Amino acid sequence: MKWKWMRTLRFKLSALLLLFGTTLIGYGFMRHQQQFIEAQRQRLLARALAEATRMAGVAQHLSRRGLFQTMDLEVSYLATDERLQLGLICDDHNRITSATEQRWRGLNLTETPLQYTLALVEETQSTKQGKVIANEHTITAVFPFLLGPSATKPGAVILGYAWADVRQDAQASAISEAVPQSLVLLASVLILWQMLQWMVTRRIELIEEQTKLAEKGEHDITPLPGSDELSHLSQAFSKTIRMQRDLWVRQQPLLRLEENVRDLFWSMKTTEPSLLFVNAAYESVWGRKVEALKTRHWDWLRAVRPSERRQVLRSLKALLRGEDIQDITLQLGRADTPHWVQCRSFRVFEKDGRLLSIAGIVLDITATRLMDQRLAQAAETERLRMGRDLHDDVCQRLAAIQLKCGVAASLLAKEGAPASEVVKKLAEDMAATTVLTRSLARGLAPVGLDTGGLAEPLKHLSLLLKHAFDVNCVVECDAPLPPLNPEAATHMFRIAQELATNAAKHGKAKHVLIQLAIEDDLLRMVVSNDGSPFDGKPEKSDGLGLHFIRQRVDALGATIDFEAATSEDDWNLTVCEAPLSALVTIEPPDHPPGIPL
Amino acid sequence: MVGHRMKLLSNFGPLVVAMILLTTAVWWPGVRVPTPLRIAVGLGPSTHSFLAASYDHKLDDLNLRVIEMAWPSAAIRAMQNDVVDGTILSLSEAVRVQADGYKIVIAGALGISSGADAVMSLKVKSMEELRGKRIGIEPRSSANHVLAMGLQKAGLRLSEVELVEMNLPETVDALLSGEVDAVATAEPFRTLIEQSQGHSLFDSNELGTDIVRVLVTSERSFDERREQWARVATERDASLLELSPTLLEALARREKLTPQSLLATRRHQTPMLVTGPNRMTEENLTALLKNTAASMVDTGQIGPISELPQIHLLDQEEAAQ
């Protein structure tokens, strides 16, 4: 790619050094110029002071002795100073007596290039104090002395130094410093460029080659030697590849297991309910295509019946909130056959304890569930048969015996036999037994369930409890219930029957309250009793009665919660909530109709 | 093969360039602030051309610095100590410098003394009368050579007179004050003495050889700044021809003369031009140099000399180009 090299680390580092170095050299160039100019200025000031002082002393001495030719020679030596523009010696009338350029000899100071010093000459002659003044272009030193044999007349030494060109010298000096610095900088950049090539670029290329080998499946990668960062990187990479290889070897049995197991394994992100992983059993257990998950992360939820989706999501939220394990049983909404799965979901953690993902196992329990259904249906059929038998046979026989006992009691009473009272009492007991037996028969074969009615069977249940256990049972229903499908009605009735009977039998309850209500799209049934509080957790009990209750709850796709009596509330509560959608579906009855009253 | 070379170039090319740059940096010359070309200039007609060129700003671009020194021995001392790069000397003075071991080059011929160097007196009437008299001389000047030659012609030796050493500018006062009976001097002091009723006993016109004033440089300066010296040697010629009144006055002031007197001094020297009949060739100058050196040895002014100053008349070389 064009200009690709400009994006390399090597170029960027070298360019950075070049930029940094250039900045430093530029700064040094300016600093050097300023320092050079200031140093030259200070040096020239010192020189002007020294030369003018010396020359004033010499001029006074030579003037006193009349050695004017020698004075000329002394002045001429001043001209060897390259910075001296003009040196003059003038008398008390400002007439030039000696000069570094002798053409000015005899002229007045005002006729020379140093005419601007006239005021300064007069000032120094009056104060008898020499002075060195500097401006932008010149440095001028004026020092007075006494002229003539008796040293009475004032004279002056005037030295004019030019230093305007010192800026050019400063620039030349700064350039002279900057050029080798720039050469060293360029050389450094080139050396850095080459060092980066050897020490970084080439080794990174080797690491790239290692990466490509790893992509091709090579796992025996020789790392870069050395102990610098790139070597560490290469060594770590090589080690990771080896570890990956080891992990792969260890994973193979698990992968084979995952491919061959009939249960579904899944794993899900914690940030969204999209599946990270499902094994091959997903399609057979869940009934959806794995491919669909790639484009629709939520596709797995489509298999769940709409009435149960809330339960599923609630379960996932519970895990995210901190619950360790969630167990739910679902009837998947597959069109072909009823399909039940049991899901156990749990949380997976990082080494440091952070939540990594949510995973789970899904067992296909359709076969078990169908077996349970068949068993339940068989039991229900048997109950009905027993109820009918009780009603049609035993109750009739008991009624006949009751009549016979009545007749016998009347005959004995006419005869004045003392046993007439006993027989009469026997006839009354037989009547009570007949009522009880009939109630039991109605309990085994409730009337109205086959048409989806629930109120009537519950009413008969309350009578049974009264007759059998002397328990006051009340059934409350806020509003008329819609007709339920017979199977669902049977499940709901049996659940209520089991709970109420348990309360009467084992809880020694005196009162039982059965409440039915419709809330949103749920049928809510609450069975309360004032018996002894539930022992432990009923939902975890191994009792056969509760086992059957759980089967029925699962069959309905319902939930059931137990609340034991407390010191504040002495009622035990059992709440069963079933989705109406699962209750009102009219399905043809697959069991014998109940016993009519 | 080509790939291998490219790889070598890629691997070591930058390092080679870096080494070259580092070497260049190490050997990079330090700051070179241009120094002016320094010429020590005394008095007399031979200096006029330089001063005129300088005063007229014709040599400004040369970064030329003219250091005006009052007498030849000061200029020679300055050059021998590298305070100046060159000066104007007579051939005899140049021979003395070379004899002292300081290597010089004659880069231009400026003029031939036509009486500019002379033995002057107030009372003494002839060279023969100088026997036993006090004579003021500057030992290293060409006037000393004139004195030696004049005494030789008069049948006298230097040892037969009393020599009083002084600087050339002091010869005027020394003679006028009677401190000495005669002086060996040169222009402009000859004219100053003549203006005080002095007269010449012997001058350069009476020598068997010419006293030529030449532009002398140190051998080092000549090698380093040959082009600048060529400009100096050439430019002064034009200035010599164009001496404006202003320049004339300036030159007269520096020699403490009137313009008329200055012109009188100029008559005692024949200028040597770059071109034309008055030009001096290297062959002629070499012959004069040899004659001068020989006569100086003969008269005991110097000992035997093994090497004469080099002659490279740059003005002639420039004209030839």
HADDOCK unambig.tbl for C-alpha pairs under 7 A between the chains (distance, minus, plus):
assign (segid A and resid 69 and name CA) (segid B and resid 169 and name CA) 6.45 0.50 0.50
assign (segid A and resid 72 and name CA) (segid B and resid 70 and name CA) 6.71 0.50 0.50
assign (segid A and resid 73 and name CA) (segid B and resid 69 and name CA) 5.92 0.50 0.50
assign (segid A and resid 73 and name CA) (segid B and resid 70 and name CA) 5.78 0.50 0.50
assign (segid A and resid 76 and name CA) (segid B and resid 67 and name CA) 6.35 0.50 0.50
assign (segid A and resid 76 and name CA) (segid B and resid 68 and name CA) 5.52 0.50 0.50
assign (segid A and resid 76 and name CA) (segid B and resid 69 and name CA) 5.35 0.50 0.50
assign (segid A and resid 79 and name CA) (segid B and resid 67 and name CA) 5.46 0.50 0.50
assign (segid A and resid 80 and name CA) (segid B and resid 67 and name CA) 6.47 0.50 0.50
assign (segid A and resid 80 and name CA) (segid B and resid 83 and name CA) 6.70 0.50 0.50
assign (segid A and resid 100 and name CA) (segid B and resid 68 and name CA) 6.38 0.50 0.50
assign (segid A and resid 101 and name CA) (segid B and resid 68 and name CA) 6.44 0.50 0.50
assign (segid A and resid 102 and name CA) (segid B and resid 254 and name CA) 4.40 0.50 0.50
assign (segid A and resid 103 and name CA) (segid B and resid 250 and name CA) 4.62 0.50 0.50
assign (segid A and resid 103 and name CA) (segid B and resid 251 and name CA) 5.85 0.50 0.50
assign (segid A and resid 103 and name CA) (segid B and resid 253 and name CA) 5.50 0.50 0.50
assign (segid A and resid 103 and name CA) (segid B and resid 254 and name CA) 4.50 0.50 0.50
assign (segid A and resid 105 and name CA) (segid B and resid 253 and name CA) 5.95 0.50 0.50
assign (segid A and resid 105 and name CA) (segid B and resid 254 and name CA) 5.94 0.50 0.50
assign (segid A and resid 106 and name CA) (segid B and resid 253 and name CA) 6.75 0.50 0.50
assign (segid A and resid 169 and name CA) (segid B and resid 33 and name CA) 5.74 0.50 0.50
assign (segid A and resid 172 and name CA) (segid B and resid 31 and name CA) 6.49 0.50 0.50
assign (segid A and resid 172 and name CA) (segid B and resid 33 and name CA) 6.88 0.50 0.50
assign (segid A and resid 173 and name CA) (segid B and resid 31 and name CA) 4.86 0.50 0.50
assign (segid A and resid 176 and name CA) (segid B and resid 30 and name CA) 5.97 0.50 0.50
assign (segid A and resid 176 and name CA) (segid B and resid 31 and name CA) 5.13 0.50 0.50
assign (segid A and resid 180 and name CA) (segid B and resid 25 and name CA) 4.27 0.50 0.50
assign (segid A and resid 180 and name CA) (segid B and resid 28 and name CA) 6.35 0.50 0.50
assign (segid A and resid 183 and name CA) (segid B and resid 21 and name CA) 5.43 0.50 0.50
assign (segid A and resid 183 and name CA) (segid B and resid 22 and name CA) 6.44 0.50 0.50
assign (segid A and resid 183 and name CA) (segid B and resid 25 and name CA) 5.76 0.50 0.50
assign (segid A and resid 184 and name CA) (segid B and resid 21 and name CA) 6.62 0.50 0.50
assign (segid A and resid 184 and name CA) (segid B and resid 22 and name CA) 5.56 0.50 0.50
assign (segid A and resid 184 and name CA) (segid B and resid 25 and name CA) 6.36 0.50 0.50
assign (segid A and resid 187 and name CA) (segid B and resid 18 and name CA) 4.08 0.50 0.50
assign (segid A and resid 187 and name CA) (segid B and resid 19 and name CA) 6.97 0.50 0.50
assign (segid A and resid 187 and name CA) (segid B and resid 21 and name CA) 5.77 0.50 0.50
assign (segid A and resid 187 and name CA) (segid B and resid 22 and name CA) 6.23 0.50 0.50
assign (segid A and resid 190 and name CA) (segid B and resid 14 and name CA) 5.53 0.50 0.50
assign (segid A and resid 190 and name CA) (segid B and resid 15 and name CA) 6.63 0.50 0.50
assign (segid A and resid 190 and name CA) (segid B and resid 18 and name CA) 5.96 0.50 0.50
assign (segid A and resid 191 and name CA) (segid B and resid 14 and name CA) 6.79 0.50 0.50
assign (segid A and resid 191 and name CA) (segid B and resid 15 and name CA) 5.86 0.50 0.50
assign (segid A and resid 191 and name CA) (segid B and resid 18 and name CA) 6.47 0.50 0.50
assign (segid A and resid 194 and name CA) (segid B and resid 14 and name CA) 6.57 0.50 0.50
